[in-house]
């Protein structure tokens, strides 16, 4: 697997200088919709597409039900889904209320299958739709970053 990235200029507003910096930003090849995913699972798993769709729909409904109750849901080596929030910090205990909660979210923590996949993924720099540097396999002993090619122009 290769993680694709482009280099983007960003203005960081957390300091007074509003410094412009360059940062790697991931890119995907597109989106696989639910129907396409079901068809691919059918081909790989040799299960009728209707059965695949039924099971995935039931899984989604069950995840929703249990997360709504407040549970985290572990799906084996796939990963774990859990409810979460983002909230504004307050100086005093009594100022923390539901109005300080900015966002409700579902957090996915990848399991060992995806962690291993990401750890071993190469990195490929893209300019437009073209790869300009070959992917390199990250070295786990060196922090697993691989070749990010610091030169923003290629």
C-alpha positions in Angstrom: 0.0 0.0 0.0 1.1 3.5 -0.7 -0.1 6.6 1.0 -0.3 9.5 -1.5 0.3 13.1 -0.5 0.6 16.5 -1.9 2.4 19.5 -0.5 0.2 22.4 0.5 1.0 25.9 1.7 -0.7 26.8 5.0 -0.9 29.9 7.0 -0.7 29.1 10.7 -2.6 31.7 12.8 -1.4 30.6 16.3 1.4 33.1 16.3 1.5 36.8 15.5 3.5 36.4 12.3 0.9 34.4 10.5 3.7 32.3 9.1 3.3 30.5 5.8 4.6 26.9 6.0 4.4 23.8 3.8 2.7 20.6 5.0 2.1 17.2 3.5 -1.6 16.5 3.0 -3.0 13.0 2.2 -4.8 12.3 -1.1 -7.0 9.4 -2.0 -7.9 8.0 -5.4 -11.6 8.5 -4.8 -14.5 7.0 -3.0 -15.8 3.4 -3.0 -19.5 3.7 -2.2 -21.5 1.2 -0.2 -22.9 -0.7 -3.3 -19.4 -1.1 -4.8 -18.0 -2.3 -1.4 -20.8 -4.9 -1.2 -20.0 -6.1 -4.7 -16.3 -6.4 -3.9 -17.0 -8.4 -0.7 -19.2 -10.6 -2.8 -16.4 -11.4 -5.2 -13.8 -12.0 -2.5 -16.0 -13.8 0.0 -18.2 -15.7 -2.5 -21.3 -14.6 -0.6 -24.4 -13.2 -2.4 -24.4 -9.4 -2.6 -27.8 -9.3 -0.9 -26.4 -11.2 2.1 -23.4 -8.9 2.3 -25.6 -5.8 2.2 -27.9 -7.3 4.9 -25.0 -8.2 7.2 -23.3 -4.8 6.8 -26.6 -2.9 7.3 -27.3 -5.0 10.5 -23.7 -4.2 11.7 -24.3 -0.5 11.2 -27.6 -0.7 13.0 -26.0 -2.6 15.9 -23.1 -0.2 16.1 -25.5 2.7 16.2 -27.6 1.0 18.9 -24.7 0.2 21.2 -22.8 3.5 20.7 -26.1 5.3 21.4 -26.3 3.4 24.7 -22.8 4.7 25.6 -20.8 1.6 24.9 -17.5 1.3 22.9 -17.8 -1.5 20.3 -14.7 -3.6 19.5 -14.7 -5.4 16.2 -11.8 -7.8 16.6 -8.7 -6.8 14.8 -10.7 -4.3 12.6 -10.8 -1.7 15.4 -13.0 0.0 18.0 -15.8 2.6 17.7 -16.6 4.8 20.7 -18.6 7.9 21.4 -16.7 11.1 22.1 -17.0 14.9 22.4 -14.9 18.1 21.8 -15.5 20.7 24.4 -14.2 24.2 25.3 -12.0 24.4 28.3 -13.2 26.5 31.3 -11.3 28.1 34.2 -13.8 27.0 36.8 -15.5 23.6 37.5 -19.0 25.1 37.6 -18.5 26.7 34.1 -18.3 23.3 32.5 -21.8 22.6 31.1 -23.4 21.0 28.1 -23.2 24.4 26.4 -19.4 24.1 26.4 -19.5 20.9 24.3 -18.8 21.9 20.8 -19.1 18.7 18.9 -20.3 15.1 19.3 -18.4 12.5 17.4 -17.7 8.8 16.9 -14.1 7.9 17.2 -12.6 5.0 15.3 -9.4 3.5 16.7 -7.9 1.1 14.2 -7.1 -2.4 15.3 -3.9 -4.4 14.6 -4.8 -5.1 10.9 -4.9 -1.4 10.0 -2.1 -0.4 12.4 0.2 -2.9 10.7 -1.0 -1.8 7.2 -0.2 1.8 8.0 3.1 1.0 9.7 4.2 -0.8 6.5 2.8 1.7 4.0 5.1 3.5 1.6 4.6 7.2 0.9 4.3 8.7 -2.6 4.4 12.4 -3.3 1.8 13.6 -5.9 1.8 16.7 -8.1 -1.7 16.8 -9.6 -2.5 13.2 -10.6 1.2 12.3 -11.2 3.5 10.5 -8.7 6.8 12.5 -8.6 8.7 10.4 -6.2 8.6 6.7 -5.7 7.2 5.4 -2.4 9.5 4.3 0.3 8.8 1.9 3.0 8.9 3.6 6.4 11.5 2.5 8.8 9.8 1.7 12.1 13.2 2.2 13.9 13.3 5.8 12.6 9.8 6.8 13.6 8.0 5.3 10.6 7.9 8.5 8.6 9.4 7.2 5.4 10.4 9.7 2.6 8.4 12.9 2.9 10.7 14.8 0.5 10.9 18.2 2.3 11.3 20.2 -1.0 7.8 21.5 -1.8 8.6 22.0 -5.5 9.5 18.4 -6.2 
